[in-house]
Amino acid sequence: MKNFNIEHVLTIHHWNENLFSFTTTRNESLNFINGHFVLIGILINDKPIMRAYSIVSANYEKHLEFLSIKIQQGLLTSTLQNIKIGDKIFISAKPVGTLILDNLKPGKNLYLFSTGTGLAPFMSIIKDSSVYERFDKIILVHGVRLVSDLAYASFIENELPSHKILGNFIRKKLIYYPTVTRQDFKNYGRITDLIMNKNFFEEIGLQELNPEIDRAMICGNPSMLTEISNFLKNRGFKISSADGKMGDYVVEKAFLRKKS
């Protein structure tokens, strides 16, 4: 297919019955900015089925990594969840997306608000050295239903701080705040409720959200995007514009259509 590269599956990891991730080879010509997404496709009944997926891997890594939900009746994921090592995957040759640092004004703290697989683009961002050069604190908030949905939690908490290049910055600057809504867990509640509660900011040791110093990126389910966007607007935050004008926060809208 034109404008697509053929890649091969390298690894597959099933987090639970509803969530999996996989890595593929990476064409040498593929260049992307951390936070970008691509179209992923497979042939089903000899027809290509495509969907947008954020890239989990950082732009300096030799492989590509993706995080996906499983929908048994989904047109794409019902097949994609059963891929095997060595299978072919079509990946678009031109990555795009709004969740990039260059869309944000300079600031002091960067909040990464995510639900479910909305974590994916932020995984590439927290592995980006430039984010630690630009901000004093990076606060990654990941909201899910079940503890087992907290993909990459062990990697973020145990492996990233030991990264041979970024480890020192990560230990000093990255705050990871996973939260669960349907099971007992150390952090409980919806992100939209947390950011309206002073206790959350006391826990992370920061002041309440302030457009003068704070910046935000949002990726997740439609209701969360709407609620957090409205909350930020009401506090004086300005969204980045489609014409390239930098803002106080950015939203990825590419995944608002029905998952499949």
C-alpha positions as CSV (number, residue, x, y, z in Angstrom):
1,M,0.0,0.0,0.0
2,K,1.2,3.5,-0.9
3,N,2.5,5.6,2.0
4,F,2.7,2.6,4.3
5,N,5.7,0.6,5.5
6,I,5.5,-3.2,6.1
7,E,6.8,-4.0,9.5
8,H,7.0,-7.3,11.4
9,V,5.9,-8.1,14.9
10,L,8.8,-8.6,17.3
11,T,7.1,-9.1,20.7
12,I,3.6,-9.2,22.2
13,H,2.6,-8.7,25.8
14,H,-0.9,-9.3,27.2
15,W,-1.5,-7.2,30.3
16,N,-4.9,-8.7,30.9
17,E,-8.0,-9.9,29.0
18,N,-8.7,-6.3,27.8
19,L,-5.3,-4.8,27.1
20,F,-2.1,-5.8,25.2
21,S,1.0,-4.2,23.7
22,F,3.3,-5.2,20.9
23,T,6.6,-4.1,19.3
24,T,7.5,-4.1,15.6
25,T,10.5,-3.5,13.4
26,R,11.0,0.2,12.4
27,N,11.7,1.4,8.9
28,E,14.9,3.5,8.9
29,S,13.0,6.3,7.0
30,L,10.4,6.7,9.7
31,N,11.0,9.8,11.8
32,F,8.6,11.1,14.4
33,I,8.3,13.5,17.3
34,N,7.6,11.9,20.7
35,G,3.8,12.1,21.2
36,H,3.0,11.4,17.6
37,F,0.7,8.7,16.3
38,V,0.6,6.6,13.1
39,L,-2.0,4.5,11.3
40,I,-1.7,0.8,11.9
41,G,-3.3,-1.7,9.6
42,I,-3.7,-5.4,8.9
43,L,-5.3,-7.3,6.1
44,I,-8.7,-8.8,6.9
45,N,-10.3,-10.8,4.2
46,D,-7.8,-9.2,1.8
47,K,-8.9,-5.7,2.8
48,P,-6.7,-3.3,4.8
49,I,-8.3,-2.1,8.0
50,M,-6.6,1.0,9.5
51,R,-6.8,2.7,12.9
52,A,-4.7,5.5,14.7
53,Y,-2.3,4.4,17.4
54,S,0.0,6.5,19.4
55,I,3.7,5.4,19.5
56,V,4.8,4.2,22.9
57,S,8.5,3.9,22.0
58,A,10.7,7.0,22.0
59,N,11.9,8.4,18.7
60,Y,15.5,7.2,19.4
61,E,14.5,3.6,19.9
62,K,15.1,1.1,17.1
63,H,11.8,-0.6,17.4
64,L,8.2,0.7,17.5
65,E,5.8,-0.1,20.3
66,F,2.0,0.2,20.6
67,L,-0.6,-0.2,23.3
68,S,-4.1,-1.5,22.4
69,I,-7.4,-2.5,23.9
70,K,-9.1,-5.7,23.0
71,I,-12.6,-5.5,21.6
72,Q,-13.9,-9.0,20.7
73,Q,-16.3,-7.6,18.1
74,G,-14.0,-4.9,16.9
75,L,-13.3,-4.7,13.3
76,L,-9.6,-4.3,13.8
77,T,-8.7,-5.3,17.4
78,S,-10.6,-8.6,17.2
79,T,-7.9,-9.7,14.8
80,L,-5.0,-7.6,16.0
81,Q,-5.1,-9.0,19.5
82,N,-4.2,-12.5,18.0
83,I,-1.1,-11.4,16.1
84,K,2.0,-13.6,16.4
85,I,5.7,-12.9,16.3
86,G,6.7,-12.4,12.7
87,D,3.3,-11.3,11.4
88,K,3.1,-8.3,9.0
89,I,1.8,-4.9,10.2
90,F,1.2,-1.9,7.9
91,I,2.4,1.4,9.5
92,S,1.9,4.8,7.9
93,A,5.0,6.5,6.8
94,K,4.0,9.9,8.1
95,P,3.4,10.3,11.8
96,V,1.2,13.2,13.0
97,G,-0.4,14.5,16.2
98,T,-0.9,17.4,18.5
99,L,0.7,16.0,21.7
100,I,4.2,17.4,21.2
101,L,6.2,19.7,23.4
102,D,6.5,22.4,20.6
103,N,2.7,23.1,20.9
104,L,3.1,24.3,24.5
105,K,4.3,27.6,25.9
106,P,7.3,27.5,28.2
107,G,6.3,26.6,31.8
108,K,7.4,25.2,35.1
109,N,5.3,22.0,35.5
110,L,4.0,19.7,32.8
111,Y,0.9,17.6,33.6
112,L,0.2,14.5,31.4
113,F,-3.4,13.5,32.0
114,S,-4.3,10.1,30.6
115,T,-6.9,7.4,30.8
116,G,-6.6,3.8,29.5
117,T,-4.5,3.5,26.4
118,G,-4.2,7.3,26.4
119,L,-1.1,6.6,28.3
120,A,0.7,5.6,25.1
121,P,2.0,9.0,23.8
122,F,3.1,10.0,27.2
123,M,5.3,6.9,27.5
124,S,7.4,8.3,24.6
125,I,7.4,11.8,26.2
126,I,8.7,10.7,29.6
127,K,11.6,9.0,27.8
128,D,12.4,12.2,26.0
129,S,15.4,14.1,27.5
130,S,14.1,17.5,26.2
131,V,11.0,17.3,28.5
132,Y,13.3,17.3,31.6
133,E,15.3,20.2,30.2
134,R,12.1,22.3,29.7
135,F,10.2,21.6,32.9
136,D,11.0,21.3,36.6
137,K,8.4,18.6,37.2
138,I,6.5,16.2,34.9
139,I,3.4,14.8,36.5
140,L,2.1,11.7,34.7
141,V,-1.5,10.9,35.9
142,H,-2.9,7.6,34.6
143,G,-6.5,6.7,35.3
144,V,-7.9,3.2,34.8
145,R,-10.7,1.0,36.1
146,L,-8.6,-2.0,37.3
147,V,-5.1,-2.3,38.8
148,S,-4.2,-4.7,36.0
149,D,-5.0,-1.9,33.5
150,L,-2.0,0.1,34.8
151,A,0.2,-0.9,31.8
152,Y,3.9,-0.1,32.2
153,A,3.5,0.8,35.9
154,S,6.5,-1.4,37.0
155,F,8.6,0.0,34.1
156,I,7.8,3.6,35.2
157,E,8.4,3.0,38.9
158,N,11.3,0.6,38.8
159,E,13.1,0.7,35.5
160,L,13.0,4.2,34.2
161,P,14.6,5.7,37.4
162,S,17.6,3.5,36.6
163,H,17.9,4.6,33.0
164,K,21.6,5.1,32.3
165,I,21.1,8.5,30.6
166,L,17.8,9.8,32.0
167,G,17.7,8.1,35.4
168,N,19.0,11.1,37.4
169,F,16.5,13.5,35.8
170,I,13.6,11.0,36.2
171,R,14.3,10.5,39.9
172,K,14.2,14.2,40.5
173,K,11.5,15.4,38.1
174,L,9.0,12.7,37.2
175,I,6.0,12.2,39.4
176,Y,3.9,9.2,38.5
177,Y,0.3,9.1,39.8
178,P,-1.7,6.0,38.9
179,T,-5.3,6.0,40.0
180,V,-8.0,3.3,39.9
181,T,-11.8,3.6,40.0
182,R,-13.1,0.1,40.5
183,Q,-10.7,-1.6,42.9
184,D,-9.0,-0.8,46.1
185,F,-5.7,0.9,45.4
186,K,-3.3,3.4,47.0
187,N,-4.8,6.1,44.7
188,Y,-8.6,5.9,44.1
189,G,-10.8,8.1,41.9
190,R,-11.4,9.7,38.5
191,I,-8.8,12.2,37.3
192,T,-11.4,14.9,36.9
193,D,-12.3,14.6,40.6
194,L,-8.7,14.5,41.7
195,I,-7.6,17.7,40.1
196,M,-10.5,19.5,41.9
197,N,-9.3,18.2,45.3
198,K,-6.5,20.0,47.2
199,N,-5.4,16.6,48.7
200,F,-4.1,15.5,45.3
201,F,-1.8,18.5,45.0
202,E,-0.7,18.1,48.6
203,E,0.2,14.5,47.8
204,I,2.4,15.4,44.8
205,G,3.8,18.5,46.6
206,L,2.7,21.1,44.2
207,Q,0.3,24.0,44.1
208,E,-3.1,23.8,42.4
209,L,-3.1,24.2,38.6
210,N,-2.1,27.7,37.5
211,P,-1.9,28.9,33.9
212,E,1.1,31.1,34.7
213,I,3.4,28.2,35.4
214,D,1.6,24.9,34.5
215,R,1.2,23.2,31.1
216,A,-0.9,20.1,30.3
217,M,-1.4,17.4,27.7
218,I,-4.6,15.3,27.7
219,C,-5.2,12.0,26.0
220,G,-8.0,9.5,26.9
221,N,-11.7,8.9,26.7
222,P,-14.0,11.6,25.3
223,S,-15.7,12.5,28.6
224,M,-12.3,13.0,30.3
225,L,-11.0,15.1,27.5
226,T,-14.1,17.3,27.7
227,E,-14.2,17.6,31.4
228,I,-10.5,18.4,31.9
229,S,-10.5,20.8,29.0
230,N,-13.5,22.7,30.5
231,F,-11.8,22.7,33.9
232,L,-8.6,24.2,32.5
233,K,-10.5,26.8,30.4
234,N,-12.4,27.9,33.5
235,R,-9.0,28.4,35.3
236,G,-7.7,30.6,32.5
237,F,-5.7,28.0,30.4
238,K,-5.6,28.5,26.7
239,I,-5.5,25.6,24.3
240,S,-3.0,25.4,21.5
241,S,-4.5,26.4,18.1
242,A,-4.7,24.5,14.8
243,D,-2.6,27.2,13.1
244,G,0.4,26.3,15.3
245,K,0.0,28.9,18.0
246,M,1.4,27.6,21.3
247,G,-0.9,27.2,24.2
248,D,-1.1,26.2,27.9
249,Y,-2.5,22.8,27.1
250,V,-3.0,20.4,24.2
251,V,-5.5,17.7,23.5
252,E,-5.3,14.7,21.1
253,K,-8.6,14.4,19.3
254,A,-7.6,11.7,16.9
255,F,-9.1,8.9,19.0
256,L,-12.5,10.3,19.7
257,R,-14.3,8.1,17.2
258,K,-15.6,4.7,18.3
259,K,-12.9,2.2,19.1
260,S,-12.7,-0.9,17.0
